[in-house]
C-alpha cells in the first residue's frame, strides 16, 4: 500500500546532468518514488538510501544503486524524518561514494602528472619550434612587458651617471658592431643598461634588452670580464633564447593555472619573467651563447677566457650563497674548457681605457 504523494518541494539531481529538477516524492512500501510533473522518473529502494552531506536546513539523500552524484534535497523536516525512518541503512557509510572519491583522487593525480610531464618534456621543443614564427616586432613588445616585470621583481632603477653611461654606450657600440646583427634581425636594437641591485646577474630579455646588475659589475676586475658576459648575453639575444624561455614559461604558467585554478592568465607574465631571471637556458643555448661571446671578443681582438675565469671567481667567492648568475648560466667544466679552447688571446686595444672603466664601475654611485 502506498502513501499519498507529498506535495512538499524537493529538489532532485539525476547525477548525469547539472539541471535542477523540482519534484514530489511518494513513499511507497518498497521504495521512494520520485515524480516530476506527476510522472514517476525514478525509484530508489529504501535499503539503498544513504544520507549525504548538506547544509543545516536541508536533508540530502542519495542512492547507492543510482548515479554517484544523484541526490535529493528535502527542506521539509517532517518529510525528511518520514524518509529517514523508512531507510534502514540511511546512516551507513556509502561505499560507492568512497569509490567515487577514490576515482576523483586518482584522476586528479593523473591530470597533475600529465601536466608536469607536458611542462618538462613537451613545452621546450614546442617553444623552440614556435620561435621562428614570431615576428621580431612582436618579440620586442613582449620584451617590453617582461621588462616591467623584471624591474618590479627587483625594485631596481636604471643607473644613469653620465660618465658611466658614456662608458657603457662606448662598450655596447663595440660589442654590437662585432656581433654583426643585421637590420630587422632579432637583437638589432640591442640596449644594455645597469640596474642598481646587489644581485650578481646579467639577463637578456626578448627584443634586445640586456641588464647588467651592479652587484656583478662590482666584482669584475677588467673590462674584458664584463665585455665577455655582455657578449654572452648578446648571443642569447641573437639566438632568441629569451623569447623561447618566455613562451615556455608562459605555457608552464598556463598549465599550472589549469591545475591550481588560475586560468585567467593574470600571473603568466610575472611567472615567465621570474623564470627568465632565475631559470636556466638549455645547455645547447648556453654553449651557443659562449661561442658567440668568444667570436665577438675575438673580432675585437680581445681574449675570450676572462669571462670564464670571472664566473669561476664569482662562484668561489659566493659558494653556498645561491649566486644568481650561476643559476642562470651554470658553468660546467665542459663549458670552461670550451671557452679556453676558443680563446685567441689579445691582439687589439683595450675596449675601455682606465678612466672609462672606472666610470663604468661607478655608474650607480650617485
C-alpha positions as CSV (number, residue, x, y, z in Angstrom):
1,X,0.0,0.0,0.0
2,X,1.4,3.4,-1.0
3,X,1.3,6.6,1.0
4,X,0.0,9.6,-0.9
5,X,2.5,11.7,-2.8
6,X,3.8,14.5,-0.8
7,X,3.4,18.0,-2.3
8,X,6.2,19.4,-0.3
9,X,9.0,20.8,-2.5
10,X,12.1,18.6,-3.1
11,X,14.9,19.1,-5.4
12,X,16.3,16.3,-7.5
13,X,19.6,16.0,-9.4
14,X,19.9,12.8,-11.5
15,X,23.7,12.7,-11.4
16,X,24.0,12.9,-15.1
17,X,23.1,16.4,-15.9
18,X,23.5,19.6,-13.9
19,X,19.9,20.5,-14.2
20,X,18.0,21.2,-11.0
21,X,14.6,19.4,-11.1
22,X,11.7,20.3,-8.8
23,X,9.9,17.0,-7.9
24,X,7.4,15.5,-5.5
25,X,8.1,12.3,-3.5
26,X,5.8,9.3,-2.9
27,X,6.7,7.0,0.0
28,X,5.8,3.5,-1.4
29,X,6.2,0.3,0.6
30,X,9.3,-0.8,-1.2
31,X,10.9,2.4,-2.5
32,X,10.9,6.1,-2.6
33,X,9.3,7.2,-5.8
34,X,10.4,10.4,-7.4
35,X,7.8,12.2,-9.5
36,X,8.2,15.0,-12.0
37,X,5.1,16.7,-13.3
38,X,3.1,13.8,-11.9
39,X,5.1,11.1,-13.8
40,X,7.5,8.8,-12.0
41,X,11.0,9.4,-13.1
42,X,12.9,7.2,-10.6
43,X,12.5,4.7,-7.8
44,X,15.0,4.3,-5.0
45,X,14.7,1.2,-2.9
46,X,14.6,2.0,0.8
47,X,17.7,-0.1,1.7
48,X,19.7,1.7,-0.9
49,X,19.2,5.2,0.5
50,X,22.1,7.0,2.2
51,X,22.4,10.3,3.9
52,X,24.7,12.8,2.1
53,X,26.4,15.9,3.5
54,X,24.3,19.1,3.1
55,X,23.6,22.4,4.8
56,X,21.9,22.6,8.3
57,X,18.4,23.3,6.8
58,X,18.3,20.6,4.2
59,X,18.3,16.8,4.4
60,X,20.1,15.3,1.5
61,X,19.9,11.6,0.5
62,X,21.5,9.6,-2.3
63,X,21.1,6.1,-3.5
64,X,23.9,3.5,-3.9
65,X,22.1,1.9,-6.8
66,X,21.7,5.2,-8.7
67,X,24.3,7.5,-10.2
68,X,27.0,8.6,-7.7
69,X,26.1,12.2,-8.0
70,X,22.4,11.7,-7.9
71,X,20.7,13.2,-4.8
72,X,17.5,14.7,-3.4
73,X,17.4,17.8,-1.2
74,X,14.5,17.8,1.2
75,X,13.6,21.1,3.0
76,X,10.6,19.9,4.9
77,X,11.7,18.3,8.3
78,X,8.6,16.1,8.5
79,X,9.0,14.6,5.1
80,X,12.7,14.1,5.8
81,X,12.0,12.3,9.1
82,X,9.5,10.0,7.3
83,X,12.0,9.1,4.7
84,X,14.8,8.5,7.2
85,X,12.5,6.3,9.3
86,X,11.9,4.0,6.3
87,X,15.5,3.7,5.2
88,X,17.2,1.1,7.4
89,X,20.8,1.9,6.2
90,X,20.5,5.6,5.7
91,X,23.3,6.4,8.1
92,X,25.6,3.7,6.8
93,X,28.9,4.6,5.0
94,X,28.5,5.0,1.3
95,X,30.9,2.5,-0.3
96,X,30.0,3.8,-3.8
97,X,30.8,7.3,-2.6
98,X,34.2,6.2,-1.3
99,X,34.9,4.5,-4.7
100,X,33.8,7.6,-6.5
101,X,36.1,9.8,-4.3
102,X,39.0,7.4,-4.9
103,X,38.4,7.7,-8.7
104,X,38.4,11.5,-8.4
105,X,41.7,11.4,-6.5
106,X,43.3,9.1,-8.9
107,X,42.0,11.1,-11.9
108,X,43.3,14.3,-10.3
109,X,46.7,12.8,-9.7
110,X,46.8,11.5,-13.3
111,X,46.0,15.0,-14.6
112,X,48.6,16.6,-12.4
113,X,51.3,14.1,-13.5
114,X,50.4,14.7,-17.2
115,X,50.6,18.5,-16.8
116,X,54.0,18.2,-15.1
117,X,55.3,15.8,-17.8
118,X,54.0,18.2,-20.5
119,X,55.7,21.1,-18.9
120,X,59.0,19.3,-18.6
121,X,59.2,17.4,-21.9
122,X,56.7,18.7,-24.4
123,X,56.8,22.5,-23.9
124,X,60.6,23.0,-24.6
125,X,60.6,21.6,-28.1
126,X,57.2,23.2,-28.9
127,X,58.6,26.6,-27.7
128,X,61.7,26.1,-29.9
129,X,59.6,25.4,-32.9
130,X,57.3,28.4,-32.3
131,X,60.2,31.0,-32.0
132,X,60.9,31.3,-35.8
133,X,57.3,32.2,-36.5
134,X,57.1,35.1,-34.0
135,X,57.8,38.4,-35.8
136,X,60.7,40.5,-34.3
137,X,58.3,43.4,-33.7
138,X,56.1,41.1,-31.5
139,X,59.2,39.9,-29.7
140,X,60.1,43.5,-28.9
141,X,56.6,44.2,-27.5
142,X,56.8,41.0,-25.3
143,X,60.2,42.1,-24.2
144,X,58.7,45.4,-23.0
145,X,56.2,43.6,-20.9
146,X,58.8,41.3,-19.4
147,X,61.0,44.4,-18.8
148,X,58.3,45.9,-16.5
149,X,58.1,42.7,-14.5
150,X,61.9,42.3,-14.1
151,X,62.0,45.9,-12.7
152,X,59.1,45.1,-10.4
153,X,60.7,41.9,-9.2
154,X,64.0,43.6,-8.2
155,X,62.6,47.1,-7.4
156,X,65.7,48.4,-9.2
157,X,66.3,51.6,-11.1
158,X,68.5,52.1,-14.1
159,X,71.8,53.7,-13.3
160,X,72.4,56.8,-15.4
161,X,75.6,58.5,-14.1
162,X,76.6,60.5,-17.3
163,X,80.3,59.4,-17.3
164,X,79.4,55.7,-16.6
165,X,76.6,55.8,-19.2
166,X,79.0,57.2,-21.8
167,X,81.5,54.4,-21.0
168,X,78.7,51.7,-21.2
169,X,77.5,53.2,-24.5
170,X,81.0,53.0,-25.9
171,X,81.4,49.4,-24.9
172,X,77.9,48.5,-26.1
173,X,78.7,50.0,-29.6
174,X,81.8,47.9,-30.0
175,X,80.1,44.7,-28.9
176,X,77.1,45.3,-31.1
177,X,79.2,46.2,-34.1
178,X,81.3,43.0,-33.7
179,X,78.1,40.9,-33.2
180,X,77.1,41.9,-36.8
181,X,73.4,41.9,-36.2
182,X,71.6,42.8,-39.4
183,X,68.7,45.3,-39.6
184,X,65.4,43.5,-39.0
185,X,67.0,40.6,-37.2
186,X,66.4,39.7,-33.6
187,X,68.5,41.9,-31.4
188,X,69.0,44.6,-34.0
189,X,68.1,47.2,-31.3
190,X,70.3,45.8,-28.5
191,X,70.0,48.1,-25.4
192,X,72.3,47.5,-22.4
193,X,71.7,49.1,-19.0
194,X,73.0,48.7,-15.5
195,X,70.4,48.1,-12.7
196,X,71.0,49.3,-9.2
197,X,70.9,45.9,-7.5
198,X,73.3,43.9,-5.4
199,X,72.2,40.8,-7.4
200,X,75.1,39.2,-9.2
201,X,73.5,38.6,-12.5
202,X,73.1,39.6,-16.1
203,X,70.0,38.8,-18.1
204,X,68.8,39.2,-21.7
205,X,65.1,39.8,-22.4
206,X,63.3,39.3,-25.6
207,X,63.7,42.0,-28.2
208,X,67.3,43.1,-27.2
209,X,67.1,44.4,-23.7
210,X,70.1,43.4,-21.6
211,X,70.5,44.2,-18.0
212,X,73.8,44.0,-16.1
213,X,73.3,44.1,-12.3
214,X,75.6,46.4,-10.3
215,X,76.4,43.5,-7.9
216,X,78.1,41.7,-10.8
217,X,79.8,44.8,-12.2
218,X,81.4,45.5,-8.9
219,X,83.0,42.0,-8.8
220,X,84.7,42.4,-12.2
221,X,88.4,43.3,-12.4
222,X,88.7,44.3,-16.0
223,X,86.6,45.4,-19.0
224,X,87.2,42.1,-20.7
225,X,85.4,40.2,-18.0
226,X,82.3,42.3,-18.3
227,X,82.5,42.5,-22.1
228,X,82.6,38.7,-22.2
229,X,79.4,38.5,-20.1
230,X,77.6,41.1,-22.2
231,X,78.7,39.4,-25.4
232,X,77.3,36.1,-24.0
233,X,74.0,37.9,-23.4
234,X,74.1,39.3,-26.9
235,X,74.5,35.7,-28.0
236,X,71.2,34.8,-26.2
237,X,69.5,37.8,-27.9
238,X,70.7,36.7,-31.4
239,X,69.5,33.1,-30.6
240,X,66.1,34.5,-29.3
241,X,66.6,32.4,-26.2
242,X,64.7,34.9,-24.1
243,X,61.6,34.6,-26.3
244,X,61.9,30.8,-26.2
245,X,62.0,30.9,-22.4
246,X,59.1,33.3,-22.3
247,X,56.9,31.0,-24.5
248,X,57.9,28.0,-22.4
249,X,57.4,29.7,-19.1
250,X,54.1,31.2,-20.1
251,X,52.9,27.8,-21.2
252,X,54.0,26.3,-17.9
253,X,52.2,29.0,-16.0
254,X,49.0,28.4,-18.0
255,X,49.2,24.6,-17.4
256,X,49.8,25.2,-13.7
257,X,46.9,27.6,-13.7
258,X,44.7,24.8,-15.0
259,X,46.0,22.6,-12.2
260,X,45.5,25.2,-9.4
261,X,42.5,27.1,-10.7
262,X,44.0,30.3,-12.1
263,X,43.4,30.2,-15.9
264,X,42.9,34.0,-16.3
265,X,46.5,34.5,-17.3
266,X,47.0,37.1,-14.6
267,X,50.1,35.5,-13.3
268,X,51.6,34.3,-16.6
269,X,53.9,37.2,-17.4
270,X,55.0,37.5,-13.8
271,X,55.8,33.8,-13.7
272,X,57.5,33.9,-17.1
273,X,59.7,36.9,-16.2
274,X,60.7,35.3,-12.9
275,X,61.7,32.1,-14.7
276,X,63.8,34.1,-17.2
277,X,65.7,35.7,-14.3
278,X,66.0,32.6,-12.1
279,X,65.7,29.7,-14.5
280,X,68.4,28.4,-16.8
281,X,68.7,28.3,-20.6
282,X,69.2,24.9,-22.2
283,X,72.8,23.6,-22.3
284,X,72.9,24.0,-26.0
285,X,71.7,27.6,-25.8
286,X,74.4,28.3,-23.2
287,X,77.1,26.7,-25.4
288,X,75.9,28.7,-28.4
289,X,76.0,31.9,-26.4
290,X,79.5,31.0,-25.3
291,X,80.6,30.5,-28.9
292,X,79.1,33.9,-29.8
293,X,80.8,35.6,-26.9
294,X,84.1,34.1,-28.0
295,X,83.5,35.1,-31.6
296,X,82.7,38.7,-30.6
297,X,85.7,39.0,-28.3
298,X,88.0,37.6,-31.0
299,X,86.6,40.0,-33.6
300,X,87.5,42.8,-31.2
301,X,91.0,41.4,-30.6
302,X,90.3,40.6,-27.0
303,X,90.5,37.3,-25.1
304,X,87.5,35.0,-24.5
305,X,88.8,33.3,-21.4
306,X,88.4,36.2,-18.9
307,X,84.6,35.7,-18.8
308,X,85.1,32.0,-17.7
309,X,87.6,33.0,-15.1
310,X,85.3,35.7,-13.9
311,X,82.3,33.4,-13.5
312,X,84.5,30.8,-11.7
313,X,85.7,33.5,-9.3
314,X,82.2,34.7,-8.6
315,X,81.3,31.1,-7.8
316,X,84.2,30.7,-5.5
317,X,83.7,33.9,-3.6
318,X,80.0,33.2,-3.1
319,X,79.9,29.5,-2.5
320,X,76.7,28.4,-1.0
321,X,75.0,31.8,-1.4
322,X,72.8,30.9,-4.4
323,X,74.7,33.2,-6.9
324,X,72.0,34.2,-9.4
325,X,74.4,34.4,-12.4
326,X,75.5,30.8,-11.9
327,X,71.8,29.7,-11.6
328,X,71.1,31.1,-15.0
329,X,74.5,30.4,-16.5
330,X,75.7,27.1,-14.9
331,X,79.4,26.9,-15.7
332,X,80.4,23.3,-16.1
333,X,83.9,22.1,-16.6
334,X,83.0,21.3,-20.2
335,X,82.0,24.9,-20.8
336,X,85.1,26.2,-19.1
337,X,87.4,24.1,-21.2
338,X,85.4,25.0,-24.4
339,X,85.8,28.8,-23.6
340,X,89.5,28.4,-23.0
341,X,89.8,26.5,-26.4
342,X,88.0,29.3,-28.1
343,X,90.3,32.0,-26.7
344,X,92.5,33.6,-29.4
345,X,94.5,35.9,-27.0
346,X,94.9,39.6,-27.1
347,X,95.7,41.4,-30.4
348,X,93.6,44.6,-30.2
349,X,93.5,47.6,-28.0
350,X,91.6,47.6,-24.6
351,X,87.9,48.0,-25.0
352,X,87.8,50.8,-22.4
353,X,90.7,52.9,-21.0
354,X,91.3,53.2,-17.3
355,X,89.1,56.3,-16.9
356,X,86.2,54.8,-18.8
357,X,86.5,51.5,-16.8
358,X,86.4,53.5,-13.5
359,X,83.4,55.5,-14.7
360,X,81.6,52.3,-15.7
361,X,82.1,50.7,-12.3
362,X,80.8,53.9,-10.7
363,X,77.7,54.2,-12.9
364,X,75.4,53.6,-9.9
365,X,77.3,55.7,-7.4
366,X,75.5,59.0,-7.2
